[in-house]
Amino acid sequence: MSFHTNHNTCGAWLLAAATAGLSPLACAQEALETEPLIITAPRTESAWIRTPAAVGSVSSADVEGEQRLALDRLLAPVPGVLTQNRYNLAQGMRLSIRGFGARASFGVRGVRVLVDGVPLTMPDGQTELDGLDLGLVENVEVLRGPASTLYGNAAGGVLLIETREPPAVPYTQLDLSVGELGYRRARVEAGTSVGDWGGLVAFSRTELDGYREHGYAETYNVTGKLKWYATAGQLGLTVNAIDNRIEDPGGLRIGEVRADRDQAAPNNLRFGGDETIRQQRMALIWNGYAPGEDSYRLRTWYGHRDFANRLPFQDGGQGAFDRHFAGASAQYTHRTTAFGLPHALAGGVDVEAQRDNRTRHDNLLGERGALTSDQREKADSWALFVEDQVSLGERWLAALGARYDVVELEVDDAFVTATDPDESGSRRLEDWNYSAGLSYRLDAHHSLYGRVATSFETPTINELANPAGGGFNPSLGPAQAFNREVGLKGEWSDLRYEVAIFRVDIEDELVPYTLAGQAGRSYYRNAGESRRDGLEASLDWRFAPSWQLIAAYTLSDFEYVDYRTEDGVFDGNRLPGIARQALFTELAYERDGWYGRINLNAFGPQYADDANQTRIGGYALINLRLGKRFEWAGQQFEPYLGIDNLADRDYYDNIRINATFGRYFEPGPGRTLYAGLKATF
């Protein structure tokens, strides 16, 4: 977010004024107005302050000089969002929104992720962010809370990522950076436009030795974008390819952490725990202009993913799949007046398909052994949705939506022997979901809203793995959530704030666990009922021309209501993997090309297991960024420096929930420095 004003001293008066409902511009001398924030998290564009939902938006312009190993810094200013696992690239960044996704042992679950309008999330609900070029990301919007009405399966929250479009003026950019932990990164990007056509291409290579033993990562990413601007609309083509090899140091016991924080788990060394990924992806998008103010969007995409990993155990410890995935979507937005009221009515259809050829072999100390499983897995989904935003006068806005989803999952067991029977099976899961929101404009700068929404979440194909053998786990079903929230928003030219209070009731929460002898592989079961009560608050304040304060606070009171297994009764226990309190604050300065930011990430205690027997202490990390933009010989240069964990605190980069033998802990590094140079020609 960017603001500008030329007043220098308002101090605590501005914060107090915002809380009291007064305009902070009362003490400004000559504030320069900026355009109100427009968001796209609903299916139709709308002003942020009027939208009856909790939506955060962060621009890449606010995170200059970042290392960008993950999306964590872009998401940090959004309350209700928790990211973990910055440094173990084999597991990928773990993302949760209001607790949705916290169960994931790797990658993203429970959250729908779209890039330039095209889903990264598979039809079964799993998302891998490794195909995203973080250097191209320009803006991220986060819709917090259940949103299946708008985006379907696994929409406990939505991440909408916008990447750079082809430029009007040709450019070439080179970005080189190095740092501790064996960090090395080279990235080159170029773009141009000719007539009605524009294009860009970006290539990056990243190496990271890692903080812990057996943590080496090497990744390659290439992205190309082509855009055609026609009278009737815009056509965009995006292609992306990755080639990654990443080692996994695994989880440690607390005794191992105390003896040597940077060691790898012994079995991850013995069995060569790692993964290799090759993926190619293509998307085609047409944004068309219809009569009047109407518009429509057509999207289609196709991809192929080749994945193999080695887990730290013998029986079935090497897995691989060959995946093909595709989808198509159509949406029409009609703006009209009915019964004397303006309507923005959006409706459409989403269709997606996924095909996996999955095998498992014994892991003989890193060498491939006998075949133990061979399955053909299918996931198909289709949905119909409709949303209507109705202006009920100058102050009132209503948003109503409904969606019908069908998800079909099927496994064809190709590994059948005298001792291993055919365990083929299928599931058909369908659900109606709805949302209703109402906002009231208190005055020119404040808005009050309320919202109710439902969502559903199917287990992913990987999570449906049967702990008793092949096929699907017959006892695992989808989770359903019901969300209620109220919120208050405020917006001026130099200040934006938001406060939201919510409750989410969930039936059949999906909970991970592991089995003895299979460390590193998670299975899943349903918890009966759980409840999540929370408060979220955020502030973005330009209190002087060169100074900006950003803050986000989250209070999460999440607990099991009815959850009993053969391991015990967990009623009343806190959900593991989620800190009760989290705070992010950042003070930023920018003037004459110089910029500097210092931020604090603080997290309260959390639990590592359903039984709440292992409590992880809270911690706070301080990070510093410095940089300078200048011109020399007609070219633009930007040297930058970053220091993470400035106070050199011990902390855990990731917690493996419900891991067997207490292997919950993935320690994070101490004070870490990196530096880079960006040149634009």
Phi, psi and omega in degrees: 000141181231135179228162172212135173206152185256013175275150188251332186226107170230334173052218185294341179303321182296314180295318179294321180296319179297318180295323182279354180088014179261155180284128177291348179285356178299334180254004178281151179272304180215076181290137177264120183288142173245165180294140175299152180288126177252133183240159180238009181301320166293167181290345175239146180295144178202161178290136182304315187291336181266344184291124181278063179198161177272107183229130174247148180222132181227135180260147177294340177296341180271000184229043179296147177079014180277152178286326176059049168285335180207179180274008191302316183290325177296329183267345185302323181284001181261115180292156181083356182250129178238129174241141176223166172071062177284325194256341177267091185290344177293326179271336181077160179297128175268127185236133172226145177235117185052035178089343177289126182099349182293339182288341191299130173278340174202155177066203186240131175229154174076358182230132179271131182238127177234140177241118183053038177086355182252130184294133162276336181288134178285163180298338178273358174104000180267148182224133172242129183266004186290343179273005183263125174279104184295337178290342179267348184293129180249329182206146177229128172249141181234116173266115188264134179099167183308132183214034180297333178304321184268325192231359169088206186305139177069027181261062169284350175185164184228135175246116178250113185251129177248131180250167186296139177266161176304141188274161173280329181249129182300146178205159169225134183232134177240130181230114179242133179214149179220163179187184177292172185065023178069029182280128177216130182216134175231131182219135177230141183217141179215146180208157180198170175222141176224112182062235181271006183247143174219151180206159173209157176219142180222139178227138178218148173228129182232135173236140178215118177288330177093159179286324184256158175303147179060044180237022184291141177221138175225120184230144175234139181217129175230133181226136175231141179228136178230133184229135175239124181258108182249170179295324184271353181162199181229134179247128181235135176239129178232134175233146181213142176219142177227156176214106188235142167228123190221131175271153181239113181284347175080179180264149182248157168278162183296325178295322178293322177299315182292330180282321184195101186295331187260015177279161173266158174298136185306316182288334175293329174285315183297319186259004175066044183306121180193182174209151174234141184221133167230130182216142173231140185215140179223140179223142179232127185230132174241117173257109187253152176262127180253173181304147180066227178261010181287158177210163177213159181222131175241133182224143171213150183207158179211146178205163177224134181229127178245116189230140173213142177217162175237120181261159190276052173202169188273302189293109181067026187280353175245121181242156178203148170214150175246112190245136168241134180220149183203165178190168177209151182211144177224135179219137176236133179244121183244124178253123185208177175239124180226135182055033178078009183237137176289136179235143167240099188256120180240135178212158180179192182222142175237133178227130181219153180215148180216134178230122180240129166259105190246133177230157173226139176234160171294147177255103183265078179053044178100342178264148181285129180253211185291150176292132179241343181202142179212111186227146169253119186244140181232142171222119178237143177215148171213155185205151171242137181220156176211140177219139180230123172257120186242124175275113182264039184119186182291332187254335188256140173221129178247142176231119183236138181211154176213151182207141175242124182240143171232127177237123180245123181242137183214141175232133177247108184281112180261003180248090184238123179227180179297331181255357181229092186289168178294120182242033176296155180188174180210157176224140171238118182241128180221154185197144168263139174224155182218162172213149178214126180226151180218127178240150180229124180278106182294317176202197184294341187240353185232146178218140178244137180220161172223151184206141169234145181200152176242162175206161174226158184213115178275152170296144175288165178303318180295323181285341178280002179308136185272117180295345180269356181152216182279183179073194180269152173289112186290343184263000184261128181233178181285159175257148179230142185228148177231120187246135170231138180207155171228149183209161177231132181234149175220142183212127172231185179290338184233009182207140175219133178220163180206139174227132179223140175237133185217162169222134176234124174257130185235132173253135177064046175308136179275122188234131180275155170204165179235164180249150177300136180086357179229046179301134180100346177245126183257143168245172187223152175217167180263132167273146184301296181216148173217161182225140179232115173250137183204162175228136180229136179218141179218155182214134174227110194227114172269091188271356175201162186307326184251002187239143179218137176242127178238137180213148176214130180234139180227131172244119185238109175252085186248127182212157173282136177262317181216102184209109183224133177227180177294344179274347179152180178254122186248014179304132179085354179282153176287146174293132182285161174080007182227121177289142179295323179230144177216142181221132172236129173224146178214135173248123185237144178229138178211127179196136176053039179087342177277144172216151178208143179218137172231129183227162181233127171247114182238135181227137176281181180297156175213169179251153180260352185217159180298328182286351182058035178270336181246110183257127179263124181293155178286166180203166178222134179243136177249132182232146184232139176228135178224145179194167181214128174255131180207165177250142177210126181057036177079005180245160181255135181230151179212093170282145181214158183221138177227141174231117176263147179054057185305325181275002176059048181275147170281135179201176178247123179289335181203148175239125178270108189290133175059029179291145179289153177059023176070021180276063183272338203258130170237096184297147175262164183284162173281210181302127186226132184242143171217160180212154181205171177222127177247129180233133181238127184243000000 
